[in-house]
């Protein structure tokens, strides 16, 4: 029996069924191919664009749906149920991280040139913040954008960039005022086929279907009009938008853990030992009870944080908590679930094995658990307050 929901309407649930059907019929059957090739075909992004999946939070004049945030929650939950952390990451980075800044602060020209084709799935976007020597400390980035007349000259390197190998453009964090610290960071859009851009594909432990790159910029000329928003305001744009990134990660972590539990429950009924399904043994049943409880508790807190987000609240603390708790929970849950598969859980033909590899980076990407704890501590202990950056 369907339970009532505080958050989802019948319209949301109808949308869920359409996304689930797409994932089942047009994504899951290609899992082995995309994981082996370590690449997602560009045609899949175009297909999602045709279906309207890539423009859910964006304005209708740019091809978006202007849908409420709960449609995005539904989309992200179903996306995570594909069972490929790489595919989930590639799509969510494109829609909720890379082009989000253009939608919020980009000029009309930038929106027409990059946002419109990104929503249509005709161009694939990346977000580049992390550098070989600067990860969590965004203010310490070294990639420079030196202004010369009507262009920026960009030099530097970024690493661990999702969609960076095969993507079409990148929202790039650069220093436009070297001595300015956080007040010297800007965001610009760079075409990845520009002269002076070189990309090296990284070989990862997990997320195999997505491409991840180190990108080098050597005297890359970028038009000044590719600046997003106000010069030197990029750090604050990032700090605000990182909360959405972390909320997105939390939604997908809960859904990914739930999928692992579903796989495990099926296996517990199929696998027999000592003359009965192993799901009948109390030691396993009680551990499953703990796992199910962890997932549901995390889900309710994530939903509450999503609700606060929809109310326009500044949710830095809650998003950090949600990302911290959900990503750590997903690691624990998938580790427990793999244990019940025994030796088969260690075999690549079983999806729980891939899930184990994919989940490990959840406590690193998008802000480490250690950084999440420090942000939470600053708010709770030091009474630090955060204000919106976008006008």
C-alpha positions in Angstrom: 0.0 0.0 0.0 1.3 3.4 -1.0 2.0 5.6 2.0 1.1 9.3 2.1 4.0 11.7 1.6 4.7 15.2 3.0 6.8 16.0 -0.1 5.7 14.2 -3.2 2.5 14.6 -5.2 0.9 12.3 -7.7 2.6 14.3 -10.4 6.0 13.7 -8.8 5.3 10.0 -8.7 4.2 9.9 -12.3 7.4 11.6 -13.2 9.3 9.0 -11.1 7.8 6.2 -13.2 8.9 7.8 -16.4 12.5 8.3 -15.2 12.6 4.7 -13.8 11.4 3.4 -17.2 14.1 5.3 -18.9 16.8 4.0 -16.5 15.6 0.4 -16.8 15.3 0.4 -20.6 17.9 2.8 -21.9 20.7 2.8 -19.2 20.9 -0.4 -17.2 21.2 -2.7 -20.3 24.3 -0.8 -21.2 26.0 -1.1 -17.8 28.7 -3.6 -18.8 29.5 -1.8 -22.1 29.9 1.7 -20.5 31.8 0.4 -17.5 34.2 -1.5 -19.7 34.7 1.4 -22.2 34.9 3.8 -19.3 32.8 6.2 -21.3 29.1 7.3 -21.5 28.0 7.9 -25.1 27.1 11.5 -25.8 23.9 10.3 -27.4 22.6 9.4 -23.9 22.8 13.1 -22.9 21.0 14.1 -26.0 18.3 11.5 -25.2 17.9 12.9 -21.6 17.7 16.4 -23.1 14.9 15.3 -25.4 13.0 13.9 -22.4 13.5 17.1 -20.5 15.5 15.5 -17.7 18.5 17.9 -18.0 16.5 21.1 -17.5 14.4 20.4 -14.5 15.4 23.4 -12.3 16.0 25.9 -15.1 13.8 28.5 -16.7 11.6 27.7 -19.6 13.0 30.3 -22.0 16.3 28.2 -22.0 14.6 24.9 -22.6 14.1 24.1 -18.9 11.0 22.9 -17.1 11.1 25.4 -14.1 10.0 22.4 -12.0 9.9 22.5 -8.2 12.9 20.9 -6.5 11.1 17.7 -5.6 11.2 16.8 -9.3 14.9 17.0 -9.1 14.9 14.9 -5.9 12.9 12.2 -7.8 15.2 12.4 -10.8 18.3 12.0 -8.6 16.8 9.1 -6.6 16.0 7.2 -9.8 19.3 8.1 -11.4 21.1 6.5 -8.5 19.1 3.3 -9.0 20.9 2.7 -12.3 23.6 1.0 -10.2 26.5 2.9 -11.8 28.1 5.6 -9.7 29.9 6.9 -12.7 26.7 7.5 -14.8 25.0 9.1 -11.8 27.9 11.4 -11.2 28.3 12.4 -14.8 24.7 13.5 -15.2 24.4 15.2 -11.8 27.7 17.2 -12.2 26.5 18.4 -15.6 23.0 19.5 -14.5 23.4 20.5 -10.8 26.9 21.7 -10.6 28.5 22.8 -13.9 25.7 24.8 -15.5 24.0 25.9 -12.2 26.4 28.8 -12.0 25.6 29.9 -15.5 21.9 29.7 -14.9 22.2 31.8 -11.7 24.7 34.5 -12.5 25.6 34.1 -16.2 24.9 36.8 -18.8 22.2 36.3 -21.4 24.9 35.6 -24.0 26.4 32.9 -21.8 23.0 31.3 -21.2 22.3 31.2 -24.9 25.7 29.8 -25.8 26.1 27.2 -23.0 23.0 26.8 -20.9 20.6 26.2 -23.8 22.7 23.4 -25.5 23.5 21.9 -22.1 19.9 21.5 -21.2 19.3 20.0 -24.6 22.1 17.5 -24.0 23.9 18.8 -27.1 26.9 20.0 -25.0 28.3 18.2 -21.9 29.6 20.4 -19.0 32.2 20.0 -16.3 33.0 22.0 -13.2 36.7 22.5 -12.4 37.7 23.6 -8.9 40.2 21.0 -7.5 43.9 21.3 -8.4 46.9 19.0 -7.8 47.9 21.2 -4.8 44.5 22.6 -3.8 41.4 20.7 -3.0 39.3 21.6 0.0 41.1 25.0 0.3 39.4 26.7 -2.6 40.9 30.1 -1.8 44.4 28.6 -2.4 43.9 27.7 -6.1 46.7 28.6 -8.4 45.1 28.5 -11.8 45.4 32.1 -13.0 43.4 34.2 -15.4 45.3 37.3 -16.4 43.3 40.0 -18.2 44.7 41.4 -21.4 42.2 43.7 -23.1 39.1 41.8 -24.0 40.4 38.3 -23.1 41.6 36.4 -20.1 44.9 34.4 -20.5 44.5 31.2 -18.4 47.4 29.1 -17.0 47.3 26.3 -14.6 45.9 22.8 -13.9 42.8 21.1 -12.5 42.4 17.5 -11.5 39.7 15.0 -10.6 37.3 16.7 -13.1 34.2 14.7 -13.9 33.2 15.0 -17.6 36.6 16.6 -18.1 37.9 14.1 -20.7 35.0 14.2 -23.2 33.1 17.2 -22.1 32.5 20.3 -24.3 33.1 23.1 -21.8 34.0 23.7 -18.2 32.9 26.2 -15.5 36.4 27.0 -14.3 37.5 28.5 -10.9 40.5 30.8 -11.5 42.4 33.5 -9.6 41.8 36.9 -11.2 43.4 38.7 -8.2 46.4 36.6 -7.1 46.8 38.4 -3.7 43.1 38.5 -3.0 42.7 35.1 -1.3 38.9 34.2 -1.4 38.2 37.7 -2.8 40.4 37.0 -5.8 38.5 34.0 -7.2 36.3 34.2 -10.3 34.4 31.8 -12.4 34.7 31.7 -16.2 33.4 29.3 -18.9 36.1 27.7 -21.1 35.6 25.7 -24.2 37.5 22.4 -23.8 38.6 22.4 -27.4 40.3 25.7 -27.1 44.0 26.0 -28.1 46.2 25.4 -25.1 43.9 23.0 -23.3 45.2 19.5 -22.8 43.3 16.7 -21.0 44.6 13.5 -19.5 42.1 10.8 -18.5 42.5 9.4 -15.0 42.2 5.7 -14.2 39.9 5.4 -11.1 39.1 2.7 -8.6 35.4 3.2 -9.2 32.9 5.3 -11.2 34.3 3.5 -14.3 31.6 4.6 -16.7 32.3 8.3 -16.1 35.4 10.1 -17.4 37.6 12.0 -15.0 40.4 14.1 -16.2 43.4 16.2 -15.3 43.1 19.4 -17.4 46.0 21.7 -18.2 45.7 25.3 -19.4 48.6 26.8 -21.2 48.1 30.4 -22.3 44.4 29.7 -23.1 42.6 32.7 -24.4 39.1 33.2 -23.1 36.8 36.1 -24.0 36.1 38.4 -21.0 32.4 38.0 -21.7 32.8 34.3 -20.5 33.0 35.6 -16.9 30.2 34.3 -14.8 28.6 37.0 -12.6 30.9 39.5 -10.9 34.7 39.3 -11.1 36.3 38.2 -7.8 33.0 36.9 -6.5 33.6 33.3 -7.6 34.6 31.9 -4.2 31.3 33.0 -2.7 29.3 31.6 -5.7 31.0 28.3 -5.1 30.4 28.3 -1.4 26.7 28.8 -1.9 26.4 26.3 -4.8 28.5 23.7 -3.0 25.5 23.2 -0.7 23.3 22.1 -3.6 26.1 19.8 -4.7 26.2 18.2 -1.2 22.5 17.9 -1.0 22.4 16.2 -4.4 25.2 13.8 -3.2 23.1 13.0 -0.1 20.0 12.3 -2.1 21.9 9.9 -4.4 23.8 8.3 -1.5 20.5 7.3 0.2 19.0 6.0 -3.0 22.2 4.1 -3.8 22.2 2.4 -0.4 18.5 1.5 -0.8 19.3 -0.1 -4.1 22.1 -2.2 -2.5 19.6 -3.3 0.2 17.1 -4.4 -2.6 19.8 -6.5 -4.3 20.7 -8.0 -0.9 17.1 -8.9 0.1 16.7 -10.7 -3.2 19.9 -12.6 -2.7 19.0 -13.6 0.8 15.9 -15.3 -0.5 17.7 -17.1 -3.3 20.8 -18.3 -1.5 20.4 -21.3 0.8 22.6 -22.7 3.5 22.0 -25.5 5.9 18.7 -26.3 4.1 17.1 -22.9 4.2 17.4 -19.4 2.7 20.1 -17.4 4.5 17.6 -14.7 5.1 16.1 -16.9 7.8 19.1 -16.7 10.0 18.7 -14.3 12.9 22.3 -12.9 12.7 21.6 -11.8 9.2 18.0 -10.6 9.8 19.0 -8.4 12.7 21.8 -6.8 10.7 19.4 -6.2 7.8 17.1 -4.5 10.4 20.0 -2.2 11.3 20.7 -1.4 7.7 17.1 -0.6 6.8 16.9 1.6 9.8 20.0 3.5 8.9 18.7 4.1 5.4 15.3 5.4 6.5 16.7 7.7 9.2 19.1 9.2 6.6 16.3 9.6 4.0 14.1 11.5 6.4 16.8 14.0 7.4 17.8 14.5 3.7 14.1 15.1 2.8 13.8 17.6 5.6 16.9 19.4 4.3 15.5 19.4 0.8 12.3 21.0 2.3 14.3 23.7 4.0 16.1 24.3 0.7 12.8 24.8 -1.1 11.8 27.3 1.5 14.8 29.5 0.6 16.6 28.9 3.8 20.4 29.0 4.1 21.1 25.4 4.7 24.9 25.2 4.9 24.7 23.3 8.2 22.0 20.9 7.2 23.5 20.2 3.7 26.9 19.5 5.3 25.3 17.2 7.8 23.2 15.4 5.2 26.3 14.9 2.9 28.4 13.7 5.9 25.8 11.3 7.3 24.5 9.9 4.0 27.9 9.3 2.4 29.2 7.6 5.5 26.0 5.6 5.9 26.2 4.4 2.2 29.7 3.1 2.8 28.6 1.2 5.9 25.5 -0.2 4.3 27.1 -1.4 1.1 30.0 -3.0 3.1 27.4 -4.9 5.3 25.4 -5.9 2.2 28.4 -7.2 0.4 29.2 -9.4 3.4 26.0 -11.3 3.0 26.9 -12.2 -0.6 30.0 -14.0 0.7 32.6 -14.7 -2.0 30.1 -13.7 -4.7 30.2 -10.1 -3.4 33.8 -10.0 -4.4 33.1 -11.0 -8.0 32.7 -8.3 -10.6 29.6 -9.9 -12.2 27.7 -9.0 -9.1 26.6 -5.4 -8.9 27.2 -5.1 -5.2 30.9 -5.4 -6.0 30.7 -2.3 -8.3 28.6 -0.5 -5.7 31.4 -1.1 -3.1 34.0 0.5 -5.3 31.8 3.3 -6.3 30.6 4.2 -2.8 34.1 4.6 -1.4 34.7 8.0 -3.0 31.4 9.4 -1.6 33.1 10.6 1.6 35.8 12.3 -0.5 34.1 13.9 -3.6 32.2 17.1 -3.2 33.8 17.8 0.2 35.5 15.3 2.4 33.8 14.1 5.6 36.5 15.9 7.5 35.7 19.2 5.8 32.0 18.6 6.4 32.7 18.2 10.2 34.7 21.4 10.2 31.9 23.4 8.5 29.4 22.0 11.0 31.7 22.8 13.9 32.1 26.4 12.8 28.4 26.9 12.7 27.5 25.0 15.9 30.6 25.9 18.0 31.7 29.2 16.6 28.3 30.5 15.6 29.6 31.3 12.1 26.7 32.5 9.8 26.6 32.2 6.0 24.8 34.5 3.7 23.5 34.0 0.1 26.0 35.1 -2.5 23.8 35.3 -5.6 21.8 38.5 -6.0 
